[in-house]
Amino acid sequence: MNDRIERVTTYIVEIPREVPYLGPLRPGETVNRRGYIVRQGNRTLYPTSDRSVVLRIDTEKGLTGWGETYGIVAPEAVRAIVDDVVAPVLEGRNPFAPAVIHEDLYDLMRVRGFFGGFYLDTLAAVDIALWDLLGRRLGVPISTLLGGRRHKRIPAYVSGLPKATLPERVEFAREWQAKGYRGFKFAAVVADDGVEAEMAALREALGPEPDIMVDLHWRHTAAEAIRLIRRLEPHRLAFAEAPCPPEDIAGTAEVARAVGVPVAIGEELRTVFEWQPRMNARSFGIGQPEMGRTGITEFIRIGALCHAQNLAVMPHATIGVGLFMAASLQASSALQKLPWHEYQHSIFTPNLSLTHPTGTRHMGCEAGFYTLPDGPGLGVEPGAEMLTRLEG
């Protein structure tokens, strides 16, 4: 497998939305001149359109691999890191050792403190593209490279109920239930009538069987989170996500010990080095690695650590055009235990037209389950519509 990387190219993709992520604007929320809003419930910046960074690696022998990373805020930062730091190091290198290359790129900047943030987001896109290249070169899906596919389909829970009022959100959940979905997560940051009222209304409407989860968006102290989660437990809460700020490992561990449902964390964590101290503290029962931030190499290492500690893995799914989502499904299918994978319904299905399969079957999500593509590499690649956006 002799070949060399010839070129690394990044593209910023922006897709308009009719309704901002997490639903309509709340009182006090306005759109600034760059198209961002600050959600008052968690003081976090969100764009009013969907954005992502797509990365392409071309080799001297004409192979192409595609990657993608989280790009909803300041996507030009990733592009600058690729152009100035990563691409010059990769050019001329044999591409068929993704884990080794990932470690080498990580080492380039670790002593300068860049072992997170935009730098690691950049490495995630590169890593996905390199695994895609390897799978294409060998003619097999990435799941095969990772040891084999354990799951032909993956349970999907509906994430977010982006409607303006509680009755509308409840009806929206019931519509998804009628389509065959059995898991639902609501966002506390937009639960205008209170988190407990939201939980009670959903449980009453959906009945006793479905799993209902809550994303607390890092808003609480440990004591606040414990009191709130205990009030939700009688309504059969399945798990509580992100109860405390991500820096508060001890507080999150305190919550995990004090409540009767699993605590879920991890969408903001990019490497095993960030996961390890949280595992040591037993600060969670469910790990939620986000492929758009970890890349495949770290995702699989995180999954192995969770398995060794008897912790569940339920991967996170964020805003993207479908490339890192395909990577997440490929890697997730190789995990031993996989109770759920997040399903961003307002993103995944509308964006399916941006990619097409490299084999005979596209990825999909219907009746509560993801199905995986069967082609080599990621199993998908940019379609005509996306290529038009990239070329534009």
C-alpha positions in Angstrom: 0.0 0.0 0.0 2.5 2.5 -1.2 1.0 6.0 -1.7 1.6 9.5 -0.5 -0.7 12.3 0.6 -0.7 15.0 -2.0 -3.2 17.5 -0.8 -5.4 18.3 2.2 -8.4 20.7 1.5 -11.0 22.1 3.8 -14.5 23.4 3.0 -17.0 25.2 5.1 -20.6 24.1 4.5 -23.5 26.3 5.7 -27.1 25.1 5.5 -30.0 27.5 6.3 -32.5 26.5 9.0 -36.1 27.6 9.3 -36.0 27.2 13.0 -32.8 27.6 15.0 -31.4 24.5 16.8 -33.2 23.9 20.1 -36.3 25.7 18.7 -37.6 29.3 18.4 -35.9 32.2 20.1 -36.9 32.7 23.8 -37.4 36.1 25.5 -34.0 38.0 25.7 -32.5 36.0 22.8 -31.5 37.9 19.7 -29.5 37.1 16.6 -26.2 39.0 16.4 -24.4 40.4 13.3 -22.6 37.0 12.8 -25.8 35.0 12.9 -25.3 33.6 16.4 -27.7 33.5 19.4 -26.9 33.0 23.0 -29.4 30.6 24.6 -30.3 32.2 27.9 -30.9 28.8 29.6 -27.3 27.7 29.4 -25.4 30.9 28.2 -24.1 29.0 25.2 -23.6 30.3 21.6 -25.4 28.7 18.8 -25.7 29.6 15.0 -29.0 30.2 13.4 -27.9 28.0 10.4 -26.2 24.6 10.3 -22.4 24.7 9.7 -19.8 22.1 9.3 -16.2 21.7 8.2 -15.6 19.1 5.5 -12.0 17.9 4.9 -10.7 16.1 1.8 -7.4 14.2 1.5 -6.1 13.3 -2.0 -3.2 11.0 -2.6 -0.7 10.9 -5.4 -2.3 7.8 -6.8 -5.7 9.4 -7.1 -7.5 8.1 -3.9 -9.7 10.4 -2.0 -10.8 10.2 1.7 -13.5 12.4 3.3 -13.6 13.7 6.9 -15.7 16.2 8.8 -15.6 18.0 12.1 -17.8 20.1 14.3 -17.9 23.5 12.8 -21.0 25.4 14.0 -18.9 28.1 15.6 -15.9 29.8 14.1 -15.3 27.2 11.3 -12.5 29.3 9.9 -10.4 28.4 12.9 -10.3 24.8 11.8 -9.5 25.8 8.2 -6.6 28.0 9.5 -5.2 25.1 11.6 -5.3 22.7 8.6 -3.6 25.2 6.2 -0.9 26.4 8.6 -0.1 23.4 10.7 -1.6 20.1 9.7 -1.5 20.0 5.9 2.3 20.8 5.5 3.0 17.9 8.0 0.8 15.5 6.2 1.9 16.2 2.6 4.1 13.4 1.3 3.2 11.0 4.1 1.8 7.5 3.6 -1.9 7.8 4.6 -2.5 4.2 5.5 -1.7 4.4 9.3 -4.5 6.6 10.7 -3.9 5.8 14.4 -0.2 6.5 14.1 -0.7 9.7 12.2 -3.3 10.8 14.8 -0.8 10.3 17.6 1.9 12.2 15.7 -0.4 15.1 15.0 -1.5 15.2 18.7 2.2 15.3 19.8 2.9 18.3 17.5 1.0 20.7 19.8 0.5 19.0 23.2 3.3 20.9 25.0 1.7 24.2 23.9 -1.5 23.3 25.6 -3.4 22.5 22.4 -4.8 19.1 23.4 -8.4 20.1 23.0 -10.6 22.7 21.3 -10.3 23.6 17.7 -7.0 21.7 17.3 -8.4 18.4 18.3 -11.6 19.1 16.2 -9.2 19.4 13.3 -7.5 16.1 14.1 -10.9 14.5 14.2 -11.7 15.5 10.6 -8.2 14.3 9.5 -8.6 11.0 11.3 -12.0 10.2 9.8 -10.6 11.0 6.3 -7.6 8.7 6.8 -9.8 5.8 8.0 -12.0 6.4 5.0 -9.0 6.3 2.7 -7.8 3.0 4.3 -11.3 1.4 3.9 -11.6 2.5 0.3 -8.1 1.2 -0.5 -8.9 -2.2 1.0 -12.5 -2.2 -0.3 -14.1 -2.8 3.1 -16.2 -0.7 5.5 -14.5 1.0 8.4 -16.4 -1.3 10.8 -14.4 -4.2 9.3 -11.1 -2.4 9.9 -12.2 -2.0 13.6 -12.7 -5.7 14.1 -16.1 -6.4 12.6 -19.7 -5.2 12.8 -21.6 -6.4 15.8 -24.8 -4.5 15.1 -26.6 -4.5 11.7 -28.9 -1.8 13.0 -28.6 0.6 15.9 -31.4 1.8 18.3 -32.0 5.5 17.8 -33.5 7.9 20.3 -35.2 11.1 19.2 -33.1 14.1 20.4 -34.8 17.4 21.0 -38.4 18.6 20.6 -37.9 21.9 18.9 -41.4 23.4 19.3 -42.5 26.6 21.0 -44.8 25.3 23.7 -45.0 22.3 25.9 -48.3 21.0 24.3 -46.6 21.3 20.9 -43.5 19.4 22.1 -45.6 16.7 23.7 -47.6 16.2 20.4 -44.3 16.3 18.5 -43.0 13.4 20.6 -46.2 11.4 20.1 -45.8 11.8 16.4 -42.3 10.2 16.6 -43.6 7.5 18.8 -46.2 6.7 16.2 -43.3 6.2 13.7 -41.8 3.5 15.9 -39.4 5.4 18.1 -39.0 4.4 21.7 -36.5 6.9 23.1 -36.9 10.6 23.6 -34.6 13.3 25.0 -35.8 16.8 25.9 -33.6 19.9 26.5 -34.0 21.5 29.9 -32.7 24.8 28.5 -35.9 25.3 26.6 -38.3 23.6 29.0 -40.2 26.9 29.6 -42.7 25.4 32.1 -40.1 23.8 34.2 -38.1 20.6 33.8 -40.4 18.5 36.1 -43.5 19.7 34.2 -41.9 18.8 30.9 -41.0 15.3 32.1 -44.4 14.7 33.7 -46.2 15.8 30.5 -44.1 13.6 28.3 -44.5 10.5 30.5 -48.2 10.9 30.7 -48.5 11.3 26.9 -46.0 8.6 25.8 -47.0 6.0 28.4 -44.9 3.8 30.7 -42.7 2.0 28.1 -40.6 4.6 26.2 -37.2 5.8 27.6 -37.3 9.5 28.4 -34.0 11.3 29.0 -33.2 14.9 29.9 -30.2 17.1 28.8 -29.5 19.5 31.7 -26.9 21.4 29.6 -24.3 21.7 32.4 -26.4 24.3 34.3 -26.4 23.1 37.9 -24.4 22.7 41.0 -24.2 19.2 42.3 -26.8 19.9 45.0 -29.2 21.5 42.5 -28.8 18.6 40.1 -29.4 16.0 42.7 -32.7 17.7 43.9 -33.9 18.0 40.4 -33.1 14.5 39.2 -34.7 13.0 42.3 -37.9 14.8 41.4 -37.8 13.4 37.9 -37.1 9.8 39.0 -40.7 9.0 39.8 -41.5 9.7 36.2 -39.1 6.9 35.1 -36.3 9.1 33.9 -33.9 7.0 31.8 -30.8 9.2 32.2 -29.7 12.7 33.1 -27.2 14.3 30.7 -24.6 16.9 31.6 -25.9 17.9 35.1 -22.9 20.0 36.1 -20.3 22.2 34.3 -17.8 19.9 32.5 -15.0 21.2 34.6 -16.7 20.0 37.8 -15.6 16.4 37.8 -16.1 16.0 41.6 -19.6 17.6 41.4 -20.7 15.3 38.6 -19.4 12.3 40.5 -21.4 13.5 43.6 -24.5 13.6 41.4 -23.8 10.1 40.0 -23.5 8.6 43.5 -26.6 10.3 44.8 -29.3 9.6 42.2 -30.9 6.4 41.0 -30.5 6.9 37.3 -27.3 7.0 35.2 -25.5 10.3 34.6 -24.5 10.8 30.9 -21.6 12.9 29.9 -19.0 13.3 27.2 -20.0 15.2 24.0 -17.4 17.9 24.8 -14.5 15.4 25.6 -12.1 14.7 22.7 -9.5 12.2 24.0 -9.0 9.3 26.4 -6.9 11.7 28.5 -10.0 13.7 29.2 -12.2 10.7 29.8 -9.8 8.8 32.1 -10.1 11.1 35.2 -13.9 11.1 34.9 -13.9 7.3 34.8 -11.6 7.2 37.8 -14.0 9.4 39.7 -17.0 7.3 38.6 -18.7 10.5 37.5 -20.9 8.9 34.9 -22.7 5.7 34.0 -23.1 6.5 30.3 -20.4 7.8 27.9 -21.5 10.0 25.0 -18.5 10.4 22.7 -19.1 12.7 19.7 -17.4 11.5 16.5 -17.2 15.1 15.2 -14.9 15.9 18.1 -13.0 12.6 18.7 -12.4 11.1 15.3 -12.5 7.3 14.9 -9.2 6.5 16.6 -10.1 8.2 19.9 -13.8 7.1 19.7 -12.8 3.5 19.6 -10.3 4.0 22.5 -13.0 5.7 24.5 -15.4 2.9 23.8 -12.9 0.3 24.9 -12.2 2.2 28.2 -16.0 2.4 28.9 -16.3 -1.3 28.2 -13.5 -2.1 30.6 -15.2 -0.1 33.3 -18.6 -1.6 32.7 -20.0 1.8 31.5 -22.6 2.1 28.8 -21.8 3.9 25.5 -24.5 6.0 23.8 -22.8 8.1 21.2 -23.7 11.8 20.8 -24.8 13.2 17.4 -24.3 16.9 16.6 -24.8 19.2 13.6 -23.1 18.0 10.5 -23.6 17.1 6.8 -23.5 13.4 7.3 -19.8 12.4 7.0 -18.9 12.1 10.7 -22.4 10.7 11.3 -21.5 7.8 9.0 -18.2 7.5 10.8 -20.1 7.3 14.1 -22.4 4.6 12.9 -19.4 2.6 11.5 -17.5 2.8 14.7 -20.6 2.3 16.9 -21.5 -0.9 15.1 -18.2 -2.4 16.3 -18.9 -1.7 20.0 -19.9 -4.6 22.1 -22.7 -2.9 24.0 -24.8 -0.2 22.3 -28.1 0.6 24.0 -28.8 3.8 22.0 -27.3 6.2 19.5 -28.6 9.8 19.5 -30.7 10.8 16.5 -30.8 14.5 15.5 -34.0 14.3 13.5 -33.8 17.9 12.3 -30.3 17.3 10.9 -29.8 13.7 9.9 -32.8 13.0 7.5 -32.8 16.5 5.8 -29.1 16.2 5.1 -29.2 12.7 3.6 -29.4 14.2 0.2 -26.0 15.7 0.7 -24.3 12.3 0.6 -24.6 9.2 -1.5 -23.5 5.6 -0.8 -20.2 4.2 -1.9 -21.9 0.8 -2.1 -25.4 -0.3 -2.8 -27.1 0.9 0.4 -27.2 4.4 2.1 -27.4 4.9 5.8 -30.8 5.6 7.1 -33.0 6.0 10.2 -36.5 4.6 10.4 -38.9 3.1 12.9 -36.4 3.7 15.8 -33.3 2.2 14.2 -30.3 3.4 12.2 -29.3 1.2 9.3 -25.7 1.4 8.0 -24.3 1.8 4.5 -22.6 -1.2 3.0 -19.9 0.4 0.9 -16.2 0.7 1.6 -14.7 3.3 3.9 -17.3 5.5 5.5 -19.9 3.9 3.2 -20.9 7.4 2.0 -19.3 10.3 0.2 -20.4 13.8 -0.8 -23.2 13.8 -3.4 -23.8 16.2 -6.2 -25.6 18.7 -4.0 -22.8 18.8 -1.5 -20.1 19.0 -4.1 -21.9 22.0 -5.6 -21.8 23.6 -2.2 -18.1 22.8 -1.8 -17.2 24.1 -5.2 -19.2 27.2 -4.6 
